[in-house]
Amino acid sequence: MKIDLKPLSLAEVDEIVISEENSDLKGFIKKFLKIDKKKAEELRKELEGLDMLKLKEEHIVKIIDFLPEDVEDINKIFTDVSLNEDETKKIIEIVARYR
């Protein structure tokens, strides 16, 4: 059996965790959830549309979860690579429309 590991945003996890027995988990997720699933999907598509090689799936998920506001916030997400000013600006502009 092959298991497909894929990073999920909190909005996607919230959609999956629907059973009553996970109410504590759902409450925990709601504390940190900043965006609904529909907006998260739209944001993901826009970020993927940038076609940046440095922008990996894990980065996209963290951007959706944290909705970074400035360069400092972006740099906290991209610890393994460095983005140039133009790349950072594009990400911040896109995220600003979803806050």
N, CA, C and O atoms as a GROMACS GRO file, in nm:
protein
  396
    1MET      N    1   0.084  -0.117   0.000
    1MET     CA    2   0.000   0.000   0.000
    1MET      C    3   0.089   0.124   0.000
    1MET      O    4   0.184   0.133   0.078
    2LYS      N    5   0.058   0.218  -0.086
    2LYS     CA    6   0.134   0.342  -0.098
    2LYS      C    7   0.058   0.453  -0.024
    2LYS      O    8  -0.061   0.473  -0.044
    3ILE      N    9   0.130   0.522   0.061
    3ILE     CA   10   0.072   0.633   0.135
    3ILE      C   11   0.126   0.762   0.074
    3ILE      O   12   0.247   0.781   0.063
    4ASP      N   13   0.035   0.850   0.036
    4ASP     CA   14   0.072   0.977  -0.023
    4ASP      C   15   0.076   1.083   0.086
    4ASP      O   16  -0.027   1.118   0.144
    5LEU      N   17   0.195   1.134   0.114
    5LEU     CA   18   0.210   1.238   0.214
    5LEU      C   19   0.206   1.374   0.146
    5LEU      O   20   0.285   1.403   0.057
    6LYS      N   21   0.113   1.456   0.190
    6LYS     CA   22   0.096   1.588   0.130
    6LYS      C   23   0.071   1.688   0.243
    6LYS      O   24  -0.015   1.664   0.328
    7PRO      N   25   0.144   1.798   0.246
    7PRO     CA   26   0.120   1.898   0.349
    7PRO      C   27  -0.020   1.959   0.332
    7PRO      O   28  -0.063   1.987   0.220
    8LEU      N   29  -0.089   1.980   0.443
    8LEU     CA   30  -0.223   2.038   0.440
    8LEU      C   31  -0.226   2.165   0.522
    8LEU      O   32  -0.160   2.176   0.626
    9SER      N   33  -0.302   2.262   0.476
    9SER     CA   34  -0.322   2.384   0.554
    9SER      C   35  -0.425   2.356   0.663
    9SER      O   36  -0.496   2.255   0.658
   10LEU      N   37  -0.431   2.445   0.761
   10LEU     CA   38  -0.529   2.427   0.869
   10LEU      C   39  -0.671   2.427   0.816
   10LEU      O   40  -0.758   2.358   0.870
   11ALA      N   41  -0.697   2.505   0.710
   11ALA     CA   42  -0.831   2.508   0.652
   11ALA      C   43  -0.868   2.371   0.595
   11ALA      O   44  -0.983   2.328   0.606
   12GLU      N   45  -0.772   2.304   0.534
   12GLU     CA   46  -0.797   2.170   0.480
   12GLU      C   47  -0.814   2.068   0.591
   12GLU      O   48  -0.899   1.979   0.582
   13VAL      N   49  -0.735   2.080   0.695
   13VAL     CA   50  -0.745   1.989   0.810
   13VAL      C   51  -0.880   2.008   0.879
   13VAL      O   52  -0.943   1.911   0.920
   14ASP      N   53  -0.924   2.133   0.892
   14ASP     CA   54  -1.053   2.162   0.954
   14ASP      C   55  -1.166   2.094   0.878
   14ASP      O   56  -1.261   2.044   0.939
   15GLU      N   57  -1.156   2.091   0.748
   15GLU     CA   58  -1.257   2.026   0.664
   15GLU      C   59  -1.258   1.875   0.686
   15GLU      O   60  -1.364   1.812   0.681
   16ILE      N   61  -1.143   1.817   0.710
   16ILE     CA   62  -1.131   1.672   0.728
   16ILE      C   63  -1.180   1.629   0.867
   16ILE      O   64  -1.246   1.525   0.881
   17VAL      N   65  -1.149   1.709   0.968
   17VAL     CA   66  -1.184   1.674   1.106
   17VAL      C   67  -1.327   1.717   1.133
   17VAL      O   68  -1.351   1.828   1.182
   18ILE      N   69  -1.422   1.631   1.102
   18ILE     CA   70  -1.562   1.668   1.116
   18ILE      C   71  -1.637   1.584   1.220
   18ILE      O   72  -1.750   1.616   1.254
   19SER      N   73  -1.575   1.480   1.269
   19SER     CA   74  -1.646   1.392   1.362
   19SER      C   75  -1.658   1.455   1.500
   19SER      O   76  -1.574   1.536   1.540
   20GLU      N   77  -1.762   1.417   1.571
   20GLU     CA   78  -1.789   1.470   1.704
   20GLU      C   79  -1.682   1.432   1.805
   20GLU      O   80  -1.652   1.510   1.896
   21GLU      N   81  -1.624   1.315   1.789
   21GLU     CA   82  -1.523   1.271   1.884
   21GLU      C   83  -1.394   1.351   1.873
   21GLU      O   84  -1.308   1.341   1.961
   22ASN      N   85  -1.380   1.427   1.770
   22ASN     CA   86  -1.261   1.512   1.752
   22ASN      C   87  -1.293   1.658   1.784
   22ASN      O   88  -1.226   1.748   1.733
   23SER      N   89  -1.394   1.683   1.865
   23SER     CA   90  -1.436   1.820   1.892
   23SER      C   91  -1.326   1.902   1.959
   23SER      O   92  -1.315   2.022   1.934
   24ASP      N   93  -1.243   1.839   2.043
   24ASP     CA   94  -1.131   1.911   2.104
   24ASP      C   95  -1.031   1.955   1.998
   24ASP      O   96  -0.980   2.067   2.002
   25LEU      N   97  -1.002   1.866   1.905
   25LEU     CA   98  -0.909   1.897   1.797
   25LEU      C   99  -0.966   2.007   1.708
   25LEU      O  100  -0.894   2.098   1.669
   26LYS      N  101  -1.095   1.998   1.677
   26LYS     CA  102  -1.159   2.099   1.594
   26LYS      C  103  -1.156   2.236   1.662
   26LYS      O  104  -1.133   2.338   1.596
   27GLY      N  105  -1.178   2.238   1.794
   27GLY     CA  106  -1.170   2.364   1.869
   27GLY      C  107  -1.031   2.423   1.868
   27GLY      O  108  -1.014   2.544   1.858
   28PHE      N  109  -0.931   2.336   1.878
   28PHE     CA  110  -0.792   2.380   1.874
   28PHE      C  111  -0.760   2.441   1.737
   28PHE      O  112  -0.696   2.546   1.729
   29ILE      N  113  -0.804   2.375   1.632
   29ILE     CA  114  -0.778   2.424   1.497
   29ILE      C  115  -0.845   2.559   1.477
   29ILE      O  116  -0.785   2.649   1.418
   30LYS      N  117  -0.966   2.575   1.524
   30LYS     CA  118  -1.041   2.701   1.508
   30LYS      C  119  -0.968   2.819   1.572
   30LYS      O  120  -0.980   2.932   1.525
   31LYS      N  121  -0.892   2.794   1.680
   31LYS     CA  122  -0.819   2.902   1.746
   31LYS      C  123  -0.716   2.964   1.653
   31LYS      O  124  -0.688   3.084   1.661
   32PHE      N  125  -0.659   2.884   1.564
   32PHE     CA  126  -0.550   2.930   1.480
   32PHE      C  127  -0.590   2.952   1.334
   32PHE      O  128  -0.513   3.006   1.256
   33LEU      N  129  -0.708   2.911   1.298
   33LEU     CA  130  -0.755   2.920   1.160
   33LEU      C  131  -0.782   3.066   1.124
   33LEU      O  132  -0.860   3.134   1.191
   34LYS      N  133  -0.718   3.114   1.018
   34LYS     CA  134  -0.732   3.253   0.978
   34LYS      C  135  -0.810   3.270   0.848
   34LYS      O  136  -0.847   3.382   0.812
   35ILE      N  137  -0.836   3.160   0.778
   35ILE     CA  138  -0.895   3.169   0.645
   35ILE      C  139  -0.981   3.045   0.621
   35ILE      O  140  -0.946   2.935   0.666
   36ASP      N  141  -1.093   3.062   0.552
   36ASP     CA  142  -1.178   2.945   0.527
   36ASP      C  143  -1.124   2.863   0.410
   36ASP      O  144  -1.034   2.906   0.339
   37LYS      N  145  -1.180   2.745   0.392
   37LYS     CA  146  -1.127   2.650   0.294
   37LYS      C  147  -1.133   2.705   0.151
   37LYS      O  148  -1.039   2.686   0.073
   38LYS      N  149  -1.242   2.772   0.116
   38LYS     CA  150  -1.257   2.824  -0.020
   38LYS      C  151  -1.148   2.929  -0.050
   38LYS      O  152  -1.084   2.924  -0.155
   39LYS      N  153  -1.129   3.021   0.042
   39LYS     CA  154  -1.025   3.123   0.022
   39LYS      C  155  -0.887   3.059   0.023
   39LYS      O  156  -0.798   3.102  -0.052
   40ALA      N  157  -0.867   2.958   0.106
   40ALA     CA  158  -0.738   2.889   0.111
   40ALA      C  159  -0.707   2.824  -0.023
   40ALA      O  160  -0.593   2.828  -0.070
   41GLU      N  161  -0.808   2.763  -0.085
   41GLU     CA  162  -0.788   2.701  -0.217
   41GLU      C  163  -0.754   2.805  -0.322
   41GLU      O  164  -0.668   2.782  -0.407
   42GLU      N  165  -0.823   2.919  -0.318
   42GLU     CA  166  -0.796   3.027  -0.413
   42GLU      C  167  -0.654   3.081  -0.395
   42GLU      O  168  -0.582   3.105  -0.492
   43LEU      N  169  -0.615   3.100  -0.269
   43LEU     CA  170  -0.480   3.150  -0.240
   43LEU      C  171  -0.375   3.049  -0.287
   43LEU      O  172  -0.274   3.088  -0.345
   44ARG      N  173  -0.400   2.922  -0.262
   44ARG     CA  174  -0.307   2.818  -0.308
   44ARG      C  175  -0.289   2.825  -0.460
   44ARG      O  176  -0.176   2.818  -0.509
   45LYS      N  177  -0.398   2.837  -0.534
   45LYS     CA  178  -0.391   2.843  -0.680
   45LYS      C  179  -0.310   2.964  -0.727
   45LYS      O  180  -0.230   2.955  -0.820
   46GLU      N  181  -0.332   3.078  -0.662
   46GLU     CA  182  -0.257   3.198  -0.700
   46GLU      C  183  -0.108   3.183  -0.672
   46GLU      O  184  -0.025   3.222  -0.753
   47LEU      N  185  -0.076   3.126  -0.556
   47LEU     CA  186   0.065   3.107  -0.522
   47LEU      C  187   0.130   3.006  -0.616
   47LEU      O  188   0.244   3.025  -0.658
   48GLU      N  189   0.060   2.899  -0.648
   48GLU     CA  190   0.113   2.801  -0.743
   48GLU      C  191   0.129   2.863  -0.881
   48GLU      O  192   0.218   2.825  -0.956
   49GLY      N  193   0.043   2.959  -0.915
   49GLY     CA  194   0.049   3.027  -1.043
   49GLY      C  195   0.171   3.116  -1.060
   49GLY      O  196   0.203   3.157  -1.171
   50LEU      N  197   0.240   3.145  -0.949
   50LEU     CA  198   0.361   3.226  -0.958
   50LEU      C  199   0.474   3.151  -1.028
   50LEU      O  200   0.568   3.213  -1.078
   51ASP      N  201   0.466   3.018  -1.031
   51ASP     CA  202   0.569   2.933  -1.094
   51ASP      C  203   0.710   2.966  -1.044
   51ASP      O  204   0.804   2.977  -1.122
   52MET      N  205   0.721   2.981  -0.913
   52MET     CA  206   0.852   3.005  -0.852
   52MET      C  207   0.911   2.872  -0.810
   52MET      O  208   0.847   2.795  -0.738
   53LEU      N  209   1.032   2.843  -0.855
   53LEU     CA  210   1.097   2.717  -0.820
   53LEU      C  211   1.123   2.706  -0.670
   53LEU      O  212   1.122   2.596  -0.615
   54LYS      N  213   1.148   2.818  -0.605
   54LYS     CA  214   1.178   2.817  -0.463
   54LYS      C  215   1.054   2.793  -0.376
   54LYS      O  216   1.065   2.755  -0.260
   55LEU      N  217   0.937   2.816  -0.433
   55LEU     CA  218   0.811   2.805  -0.360
   55LEU      C  219   0.761   2.662  -0.364
   55LEU      O  220   0.704   2.617  -0.463
   56LYS      N  221   0.784   2.590  -0.255
   56LYS     CA  222   0.746   2.449  -0.246
   56LYS      C  223   0.611   2.435  -0.177
   56LYS      O  224   0.560   2.530  -0.119
   57GLU      N  225   0.555   2.316  -0.185
   57GLU     CA  226   0.424   2.287  -0.126
   57GLU      C  227   0.421   2.322   0.024
   57GLU      O  228   0.323   2.377   0.073
   58GLU      N  229   0.528   2.289   0.096
   58GLU     CA  230   0.535   2.318   0.239
   58GLU      C  231   0.529   2.468   0.267
   58GLU      O  232   0.467   2.512   0.364
   59HIS      N  233   0.593   2.547   0.180
   59HIS     CA  234   0.591   2.692   0.196
   59HIS      C  235   0.451   2.746   0.173
   59HIS      O  236   0.403   2.832   0.247
   60ILE      N  237   0.385   2.696   0.070
   60ILE     CA  238   0.250   2.742   0.037
   60ILE      C  239   0.156   2.717   0.155
   60ILE      O  240   0.076   2.804   0.190
   61VAL      N  241   0.166   2.598   0.215
   61VAL     CA  242   0.080   2.564   0.329
   61VAL      C  243   0.106   2.661   0.445
   61VAL      O  244   0.011   2.707   0.508
   62LYS      N  245   0.230   2.690   0.474
   62LYS     CA  246   0.262   2.782   0.583
   62LYS      C  247   0.216   2.925   0.552
   62LYS      O  248   0.171   2.997   0.642
   63ILE      N  249   0.226   2.965   0.428
   63ILE     CA  250   0.178   3.097   0.388
   63ILE      C  251   0.026   3.105   0.411
   63ILE      O  252  -0.024   3.205   0.463
   64ILE      N  253  -0.045   3.001   0.373
   64ILE     CA  254  -0.191   2.997   0.394
   64ILE      C  255  -0.224   3.000   0.543
   64ILE      O  256  -0.316   3.070   0.584
   65ASP      N  257  -0.151   2.926   0.624
   65ASP     CA  258  -0.178   2.920   0.768
   65ASP      C  259  -0.146   3.051   0.839
   65ASP      O  260  -0.222   3.094   0.926
   66PHE      N  261  -0.034   3.115   0.804
   66PHE     CA  262   0.011   3.233   0.877
   66PHE      C  263  -0.031   3.366   0.815
   66PHE      O  264  -0.036   3.467   0.885
   67LEU      N  265  -0.060   3.367   0.684
   67LEU     CA  266  -0.092   3.491   0.613
   67LEU      C  267   0.008   3.601   0.647
   67LEU      O  268  -0.028   3.701   0.709
   68PRO      N  269   0.134   3.583   0.607
   68PRO     CA  270   0.240   3.679   0.642
   68PRO      C  271   0.210   3.820   0.591
   68PRO      O  272   0.154   3.838   0.482
   69GLU      N  273   0.248   3.918   0.672
   69GLU     CA  274   0.219   4.057   0.640
   69GLU      C  275   0.338   4.133   0.582
   69GLU      O  276   0.319   4.231   0.509
   70ASP      N  277   0.459   4.089   0.612
   70ASP     CA  278   0.576   4.164   0.566
   70ASP      C  279   0.693   4.070   0.538
   70ASP      O  280   0.682   3.948   0.550
   71VAL      N  281   0.804   4.129   0.499
   71VAL     CA  282   0.924   4.052   0.462
   71VAL      C  283   0.973   3.967   0.578
   71VAL      O  284   1.016   3.854   0.558
   72GLU      N  285   0.968   4.021   0.698
   72GLU     CA  286   1.012   3.945   0.815
   72GLU      C  287   0.932   3.816   0.831
   72GLU      O  288   0.988   3.709   0.855
   73ASP      N  289   0.801   3.827   0.816
   73ASP     CA  290   0.716   3.708   0.828
   73ASP      C  291   0.746   3.607   0.718
   73ASP      O  292   0.749   3.486   0.743
   74ILE      N  293   0.770   3.655   0.597
   74ILE     CA  294   0.804   3.566   0.485
   74ILE      C  295   0.935   3.493   0.514
   74ILE      O  296   0.947   3.374   0.489
   75ASN      N  297   1.033   3.566   0.567
   75ASN     CA  298   1.163   3.505   0.596
   75ASN      C  299   1.155   3.398   0.703
   75ASN      O  300   1.237   3.306   0.704
   76LYS      N  301   1.058   3.407   0.791
   76LYS     CA  302   1.038   3.303   0.893
   76LYS      C  303   0.988   3.173   0.831
   76LYS      O  304   1.015   3.065   0.883
   77ILE      N  305   0.918   3.184   0.722
   77ILE     CA  306   0.866   3.066   0.651
   77ILE      C  307   0.974   3.006   0.563
   77ILE      O  308   0.990   2.884   0.559
   78PHE      N  309   1.048   3.090   0.493
   78PHE     CA  310   1.151   3.044   0.400
   78PHE      C  311   1.287   3.040   0.470
   78PHE      O  312   1.374   3.123   0.442
   79THR      N  313   1.305   2.945   0.558
   79THR     CA  314   1.432   2.934   0.631
   79THR      C  315   1.537   2.858   0.551
   79THR      O  316   1.657   2.874   0.574
   80ASP      N  317   1.493   2.776   0.456
   80ASP     CA  318   1.586   2.692   0.380
   80ASP      C  319   1.633   2.757   0.250
   80ASP      O  320   1.735   2.716   0.194
   81VAL      N  321   1.562   2.857   0.201
   81VAL     CA  322   1.601   2.929   0.080
   81VAL      C  323   1.582   3.078   0.104
   81VAL      O  324   1.511   3.119   0.196
   82SER      N  325   1.646   3.158   0.022
   82SER     CA  326   1.626   3.302   0.033
   82SER      C  327   1.557   3.353  -0.092
   82SER      O  328   1.592   3.317  -0.204
   83LEU      N  329   1.460   3.437  -0.072
   83LEU     CA  330   1.386   3.496  -0.183
   83LEU      C  331   1.442   3.634  -0.212
   83LEU      O  332   1.490   3.703  -0.123
   84ASN      N  333   1.435   3.673  -0.338
   84ASN     CA  334   1.475   3.810  -0.369
   84ASN      C  335   1.358   3.904  -0.340
   84ASN      O  336   1.248   3.859  -0.309
   85GLU      N  337   1.383   4.031  -0.350
   85GLU     CA  338   1.284   4.132  -0.314
   85GLU      C  339   1.158   4.121  -0.400
   85GLU      O  340   1.047   4.138  -0.348
   86ASP      N  341   1.173   4.094  -0.528
   86ASP     CA  342   1.060   4.083  -0.619
   86ASP      C  343   0.971   3.964  -0.583
   86ASP      O  344   0.848   3.974  -0.584
   87GLU      N  345   1.033   3.850  -0.553
   87GLU     CA  346   0.957   3.730  -0.516
   87GLU      C  347   0.879   3.753  -0.387
   87GLU      O  348   0.762   3.715  -0.377
   88THR      N  349   0.943   3.814  -0.291
   88THR     CA  350   0.878   3.843  -0.163
   88THR      C  351   0.762   3.938  -0.183
   88THR      O  352   0.654   3.919  -0.125
   89LYS      N  353   0.782   4.040  -0.263
   89LYS     CA  354   0.678   4.139  -0.289
   89LYS      C  355   0.555   4.075  -0.354
   89LYS      O  356   0.442   4.107  -0.317
   90LYS      N  357   0.577   3.986  -0.449
   90LYS     CA  358   0.465   3.919  -0.516
   90LYS      C  359   0.383   3.836  -0.417
   90LYS      O  360   0.260   3.839  -0.420
   91ILE      N  361   0.451   3.765  -0.330
   91ILE     CA  362   0.381   3.682  -0.230
   91ILE      C  363   0.300   3.770  -0.135
   91ILE      O  364   0.184   3.740  -0.107
   92ILE      N  365   0.359   3.877  -0.087
   92ILE     CA  366   0.292   3.965   0.007
   92ILE      C  367   0.170   4.029  -0.057
   92ILE      O  368   0.065   4.043   0.007
   93GLU      N  369   0.181   4.069  -0.185
   93GLU     CA  370   0.068   4.129  -0.255
   93GLU      C  371  -0.048   4.032  -0.269
   93GLU      O  372  -0.164   4.070  -0.251
   94ILE      N  373  -0.018   3.908  -0.301
   94ILE     CA  374  -0.123   3.807  -0.316
   94ILE      C  375  -0.189   3.780  -0.181
   94ILE      O  376  -0.312   3.776  -0.172
   95VAL      N  377  -0.110   3.761  -0.077
   95VAL     CA  378  -0.164   3.728   0.056
   95VAL      C  379  -0.249   3.844   0.109
   95VAL      O  380  -0.350   3.820   0.176
   96ALA      N  381  -0.211   3.967   0.080
   96ALA     CA  382  -0.286   4.084   0.129
   96ALA      C  383  -0.432   4.083   0.085
   96ALA      O  384  -0.519   4.134   0.155
   97ARG      N  385  -0.459   4.025  -0.032
   97ARG     CA  386  -0.597   4.020  -0.083
   97ARG      C  387  -0.683   3.919  -0.006
   97ARG      O  388  -0.805   3.920  -0.020
   98TYR      N  389  -0.621   3.833   0.073
   98TYR     CA  390  -0.696   3.728   0.144
   98TYR      C  391  -0.703   3.752   0.294
   98TYR      O  392  -0.759   3.669   0.366
   99ARG      N  393  -0.649   3.858   0.342
   99ARG     CA  394  -0.653   3.886   0.486
   99ARG      C  395  -0.784   3.946   0.525
   99ARG      O  396  -0.806   3.977   0.642
   0.00000   0.00000   0.00000
